[in-house]
């Protein structure tokens, strides 16, 4: 296991800002609304050659209006229990408050070494205000400003001596995951429940409350001895129903998660019709050319092969541009077909990473053209397709050299794409097909 550096504190002291500052990415939501962070967010960073996991947590002592306080608290406790070191964050601007003292009591019980971090010291003149926090019993606070990028180096230097010896690190745990999976869908379709089934623990909070998940949460898990990364995303609402910044963040985090992923799992609730949000997500997946599995969850509410055929046809009729996408029927609460769905995702990942030799590609291209030639160009001259080559994987990208690339119609491009999918090992993944003039295609490699 990699050492975990866990960030804790009362609400609104800037924990998520500090987390984003240290990982140099905007992963956690930064919002003045108290209690936005609910789940543990985990990201890997490198400190002086050491790979560690930085963990953001919800605000201690926050009374969640959706009744999720106990679940948020359990996530914080899980983080503290696994901590190699703790960053106890306080707000130098607001000064010492009773809530900080309550956090201090809980941090002491954890038993891990602690760095007291006085955040929001945006200018040196504010440093003196941090002195009061020394009474919490964790030594002199280290003043920083995540917003103004003050004293990051000092904070990193303070963390390093608290880490366990390097030989205690598990080198395998620092390896890149076999595959990254994004879980996307509307609210309450069971994405987080599915992730917990993969992780074999309550890694993310689940509840009947719509919008329980707010951040994109990375969860590492293993299947058959291989490491994977699941990206749990917030459930989305229709654009006209988005009433807060949190809804805005959710939409953009889902889009970013799709771009990050190797394979996307698009979730549906078996008891609900397909909606506009589902179609918007499918459009994003198509634009990014990502392999996708349609996951119909809560299948315990139904039964029988006939209904599976009906739902599959319903998906095919709705998403006509994605006929290649496989369909999985799962009951995440009972872990039914969860492993089979991951196996399917692995199959798609392998297909998306496959390279086809140029001679094979051109054999298929010639057969396709012989069976159905492209229409002549605007001057009535025949359009010639000279040769094809695969220039990229993930997605498989095929460049075709043509005499008049702009004259090739979209329907004919779809025809060629369909032929390549059927005849090549890309049956269940999208293909990017590009047409170039002969000279530019010669240089495409």
C-alpha positions in Angstrom: 0.0 0.0 0.0 1.1 3.5 -0.7 1.4 6.0 2.2 -1.8 8.1 2.5 -1.6 11.8 3.5 -5.1 12.6 4.7 -6.5 16.2 4.8 -9.0 16.9 7.5 -10.6 19.9 9.2 -13.9 21.6 9.9 -16.0 22.8 6.9 -14.8 25.8 4.8 -11.2 25.9 5.9 -10.0 25.3 2.3 -9.3 21.5 2.4 -10.4 21.0 -1.2 -8.4 24.0 -2.4 -5.3 22.6 -0.6 -6.0 19.2 -2.2 -6.2 20.7 -5.7 -3.2 22.8 -5.1 -1.0 19.9 -4.1 -2.1 17.6 -6.9 -2.0 20.5 -9.4 -5.4 19.6 -10.8 -9.0 20.8 -10.2 -10.4 17.5 -9.0 -12.2 18.5 -5.8 -15.0 21.0 -6.0 -14.1 24.4 -4.5 -17.2 26.1 -3.4 -18.1 28.5 -0.5 -21.1 26.3 0.2 -20.3 24.2 3.4 -20.4 20.4 3.1 -19.9 20.1 -0.7 -17.2 17.4 -0.3 -18.8 14.1 0.9 -16.7 11.2 -0.3 -13.0 10.6 0.1 -11.1 11.8 -2.9 -7.8 10.1 -3.5 -5.1 11.2 -6.0 -1.5 10.1 -6.4 1.3 12.6 -6.2 5.1 12.4 -6.1 7.1 14.0 -3.3 10.9 13.9 -3.7 10.7 10.7 -5.6 8.1 9.1 -3.3 4.7 8.2 -4.7 2.0 8.9 -2.1 -1.8 9.1 -2.1 -3.3 12.5 -1.0 -6.8 12.1 0.4 -9.4 14.9 0.7 -12.3 14.4 3.2 -15.6 16.1 4.1 -15.8 18.8 6.8 -15.9 17.4 10.3 -18.9 18.3 12.3 -21.1 19.3 9.3 -24.8 18.7 9.7 -25.7 17.5 6.2 -29.2 18.7 5.1 -29.8 15.5 3.2 -29.3 13.4 6.3 -25.9 12.0 5.1 -23.9 13.2 8.1 -23.2 9.6 9.4 -22.0 8.4 6.0 -19.8 11.4 5.5 -18.4 10.9 9.0 -17.7 7.2 8.3 -15.7 8.2 5.2 -13.6 10.6 7.3 -13.0 7.9 9.9 -11.9 5.4 7.2 -9.4 8.0 5.9 -8.0 8.7 9.4 -7.7 4.9 10.0 -5.5 4.5 6.9 -3.5 7.7 7.3 0.3 7.6 7.4 0.2 11.3 8.1 -2.5 13.9 8.7 -2.8 17.5 7.4 -5.0 19.2 9.9 -6.3 22.4 8.1 -7.4 25.5 9.9 -8.5 28.9 8.7 -6.1 31.7 9.7 -8.6 34.4 8.8 -11.4 33.2 11.0 -9.1 32.2 13.9 -9.4 29.4 16.4 -13.1 28.3 16.9 -14.6 25.5 19.0 -15.1 23.3 15.9 -11.3 23.2 15.4 -10.9 21.8 19.0 -13.4 19.1 18.2 -11.4 18.2 15.1 -8.2 18.1 17.2 -9.7 15.6 19.6 -10.6 13.2 16.7 -7.2 13.7 15.1 -5.4 12.8 18.3 -7.4 9.5 18.5 -6.2 8.6 15.1 -2.6 8.3 16.3 -0.9 9.3 13.1 1.7 12.1 12.9 0.0 15.5 12.3 1.0 18.7 10.5 -1.1 21.7 11.5 -1.7 23.7 8.4 -3.0 27.3 8.7 -4.6 28.0 5.3 -5.7 31.3 3.8 -2.6 33.1 4.9 -2.7 34.9 1.5 0.0 37.5 2.6 2.9 37.4 5.1 1.0 39.9 7.3 -1.5 37.2 8.1 1.0 34.7 9.5 1.0 36.1 13.0 -2.7 35.3 13.3 -1.8 31.6 13.2 -0.2 31.6 16.7 -3.4 30.9 18.5 -3.7 27.5 16.8 -0.6 26.3 18.7 -2.9 25.7 21.7 -4.4 22.7 19.8 -1.3 20.7 20.8 0.2 20.0 17.4 3.1 22.4 17.5 3.5 25.6 15.6 1.2 25.8 12.6 2.6 26.0 9.1 1.1 29.0 7.3 0.2 28.5 3.7 -2.2 29.9 1.0 -3.6 27.5 -1.5 -5.1 30.4 -3.4 -1.9 32.5 -3.5 0.5 29.5 -3.7 2.4 30.4 -0.6 4.8 28.0 1.2 4.0 24.8 -0.8 7.7 23.8 -0.7 7.7 24.2 3.1 4.6 22.0 3.4 6.1 19.2 1.2 9.3 19.3 3.2 7.3 18.9 6.4 5.5 15.9 5.1 8.5 13.9 3.9 9.9 13.1 7.4 6.5 11.7 8.5 6.3 9.1 5.8 7.2 5.4 6.6 10.5 4.1 5.2 10.5 3.7 1.4 10.9 0.0 1.6 7.4 -0.2 3.2 5.9 1.0 -0.1 4.3 -1.6 -2.3 5.9 -1.1 -5.7 3.1 -2.8 -7.5 0.6 -0.4 -6.0 2.3 2.5 -7.7 1.9 1.0 -11.2 -0.5 2.4 -13.7 -4.0 0.8 -13.7 -4.8 -1.8 -16.4 -7.8 0.2 -17.5 -9.7 3.4 -16.4 -13.5 3.1 -16.3 -15.9 6.0 -16.1 -19.3 5.4 -14.6 -21.8 8.0 -16.0 -25.5 8.4 -16.0 -28.4 10.2 -14.4 -29.0 10.5 -10.7 -29.9 7.4 -8.7 -29.1 4.8 -11.4 -26.7 3.0 -9.1 -23.3 4.0 -10.2 -21.9 4.4 -6.7 -23.4 1.1 -5.7 -21.7 -0.6 -8.6 -18.3 1.0 -7.6 -18.7 -0.3 -4.1 -19.4 -3.8 -5.5 -16.1 -3.5 -7.4 -14.2 -2.3 -4.4 -15.8 -4.8 -2.0 -16.3 -2.0 0.5 -18.4 1.2 1.1 -15.8 3.2 -0.7 -18.3 5.9 -1.9 -21.5 7.1 -0.2 -24.8 5.6 -1.5 -28.3 6.7 -0.6 -31.7 7.2 -2.1 -31.0 11.0 -2.0 -30.6 12.2 -5.6 -27.3 13.9 -6.1 -25.5 12.1 -3.3 -22.2 12.0 -5.3 -20.9 15.4 -6.1 -17.2 15.0 -7.1 -15.7 12.6 -9.5 -14.2 9.9 -7.2 -11.3 7.7 -8.3 -11.5 4.2 -6.8 -8.8 1.6 -7.4 -9.9 -2.1 -7.4 -8.5 -5.4 -8.5 -10.0 -8.1 -10.8 -8.1 -11.4 -11.4 -5.0 -9.8 -9.9 -5.0 -6.8 -12.2 -5.4 -3.2 -11.0 -8.2 -1.0 -12.4 -9.4 2.5 -11.8 -13.1 3.3 -11.5 -14.2 6.9 -11.9 -17.5 7.4 -10.1 -19.2 10.6 -11.4 -22.1 12.7 -10.1 -25.5 11.9 -11.4 -26.7 14.4 -13.9 -29.9 16.4 -14.3 -31.5 18.0 -17.3 -30.1 21.4 -18.2 -33.3 23.2 -17.2 -33.2 21.5 -13.8 -29.7 22.6 -12.9 -30.2 25.1 -10.2 -26.8 25.3 -8.4 -23.1 25.5 -9.0 -22.9 21.9 -7.8 -25.1 20.8 -10.8 -22.9 22.8 -13.1 -19.8 21.1 -11.7 -21.4 17.7 -12.0 -22.0 18.0 -15.7 -18.4 19.2 -16.5 -16.9 16.5 -14.2 -18.8 13.8 -16.1 -17.5 15.1 -19.4 -13.9 15.2 -18.1 -14.3 11.7 -16.7 -15.4 10.5 -20.1 -12.3 12.0 -21.7 -10.0 10.4 -19.0 -11.5 7.0 -19.4 -10.4 4.0 -21.5 -14.0 2.6 -21.4 -17.2 4.2 -20.3 -20.1 2.5 -18.5 -23.3 4.4 -19.3 -25.9 3.4 -16.6 -29.6 3.2 -17.0 -32.3 2.4 -14.4 -34.3 -0.6 -15.6 -37.5 0.9 -14.1 -37.1 4.3 -15.9 -37.3 5.4 -19.5 -34.3 6.7 -21.3 -34.2 10.5 -21.0 -32.5 13.5 -22.5 -29.6 13.4 -20.1 -28.8 9.8 -21.3 -28.8 11.0 -24.9 -26.5 14.0 -24.0 -24.0 11.6 -22.4 -24.2 9.3 -25.4 -23.4 12.3 -27.6 -20.3 13.1 -25.5 -19.2 9.5 -25.6 -19.6 9.5 -29.4 -17.7 12.7 -29.8 -14.8 11.4 -27.7 -14.9 8.1 -29.6 -14.9 6.1 -26.4 -15.8 2.4 -26.1 -19.0 2.1 -24.1 -21.0 -0.6 -22.3 -24.7 0.2 -21.8 -25.3 -1.0 -18.2 -29.0 -1.6 -17.3 -29.0 -1.6 -13.5 -31.7 -2.7 -10.9 -32.5 -5.7 -13.1 -33.8 -7.6 -10.0 -37.0 -5.6 -10.6 -37.5 -7.6 -13.8 -36.8 -11.1 -15.1 -36.6 -13.1 -18.2 -34.8 -13.2 -21.6 -37.8 -11.6 -23.3 -37.5 -8.4 -21.3 -33.8 -8.3 -21.9 -34.4 -8.5 -25.6 -37.0 -5.7 -25.3 -34.6 -3.5 -23.4 -31.7 -4.2 -25.8 -34.0 -3.3 -28.7 -35.1 -0.1 -26.9 -31.4 0.9 -26.5 -30.7 0.1 -30.2 -33.7 2.1 -31.4 -32.7 5.1 -29.2 -28.9 5.1 -29.9 -28.8 4.2 -33.6 -25.3 5.6 -34.1 -23.9 3.2 -31.5 -25.0 -0.3 -32.7 -21.7 -1.7 -31.7 -22.1 -1.0 -28.0 -22.7 -4.2 -25.9 -25.4 -4.3 -23.2 -25.0 -5.6 -19.7 -27.8 -6.3 -17.2 -26.8 -6.0 -13.6 -28.1 -5.8 -10.1 -25.3 -3.8 -8.3 -26.9 -4.1 -4.8 -26.3 -7.9 -5.1 -23.2 -7.7 -7.2 -24.9 -9.7 -10.0 -23.1 -9.6 -13.3 -20.7 -6.9 -12.0 -17.6 -9.1 -12.8 -19.0 -10.0 -16.2 -19.5 -6.3 -17.0 -15.8 -5.7 -16.2 -14.8 -8.6 -18.4 -16.8 -7.0 -21.2 -15.1 -3.7 -20.6 -11.7 -5.4 -20.8 -12.7 -6.9 -24.1 -13.6 -3.5 -25.5 -10.3 -2.1 -24.2 -8.3 -4.7 -26.0 -10.2 -4.1 -29.2 -9.6 -0.3 -28.9 -5.9 -0.9 -28.5 -5.5 -3.4 -31.4 -3.4 -2.5 -34.5 -4.2 -4.0 -37.9 -1.5 -4.5 -40.5 -1.7 -2.2 -43.5 -2.1 -5.1 -46.0 -5.1 -6.4 -44.2 -6.7 -3.0 -44.0 -6.2 -2.5 -47.7 -7.7 -5.9 -48.6 -10.8 -4.9 -46.6 -10.9 -1.5 -48.3 -10.7 -2.9 -51.8 -13.5 -5.4 -51.1 -15.6 -2.6 -49.7 -15.1 -0.4 -52.7 -15.7 -3.2 -55.2 -19.0 -3.9 -53.5 -20.0 -0.2 -53.3 -18.1 2.5 -55.0 -18.3 6.1 -53.8 -20.3 8.6 -55.8 -18.5 10.8 -58.4 -17.3 14.2 -57.3 -19.1 17.4 -58.2 -17.6 17.4 -61.7 -18.7 13.9 -62.4 -15.2 12.4 -62.0 -14.8 9.1 -60.1 -13.5 9.3 -56.6 -10.6 6.9 -56.0 -9.7 5.5 -52.6 -6.0 4.5 -52.9 -5.0 3.0 -49.6 -5.7 2.8 -45.9 -3.4 2.8 -42.9 -4.0 2.8 -39.1 -2.3 5.7 -37.5 -3.5 5.4 -33.9 -5.2 3.2 -31.2 -7.6 4.1 -28.5 -9.7 4.9 -30.6 -8.5 2.9 -33.7 -7.9 5.7 -36.2 -7.8 4.8 -39.9 -6.6 7.3 -42.6 -7.7 6.7 -46.2 -5.9 8.3 -49.1 -8.4 9.6 -51.6 -8.4 11.5 -54.9 -11.1 13.9 -53.6 -11.6 13.5 -49.9 -14.2 16.2 -49.6 -16.4 14.5 -52.2 -16.8 11.4 -50.1 -20.3 11.6 -48.5 -21.0 11.0 -44.8 -23.2 8.0 -45.6 -20.4 6.5 -47.5 -18.0 7.1 -44.6 -20.5 5.3 -42.3 -20.6 2.5 -44.8 -16.8 2.1 -44.8 -16.7 2.4 -41.0 -19.3 -0.4 -40.7 -17.3 -2.6 -43.1 -14.1 -2.1 -41.1 -15.9 -2.9 -37.8 -17.3 -6.1 -39.2 -14.2 -7.3 -40.9 -11.6 -6.2 -38.4 -11.2 -6.8 -34.6 -13.2 -3.6 -33.9 -16.7 -5.1 -33.7 -17.7 -3.4 -30.4 -15.7 -0.2 -30.4 -15.9 3.1 -32.3 -13.5 3.8 -35.2 -12.3 7.2 -36.3 -12.2 7.3 -40.1 -10.2 10.2 -41.8 -9.9 10.9 -45.5 -6.9 12.7 -46.8 -5.5 13.8 -50.1 -2.9 11.4 -51.4 0.1 13.6 -50.4 -1.1 14.3 -46.8 -2.0 10.7 -46.3 1.5 9.6 -47.5 2.8 11.6 -44.6 0.4 10.3 -42.0 2.6 7.3 -41.3 
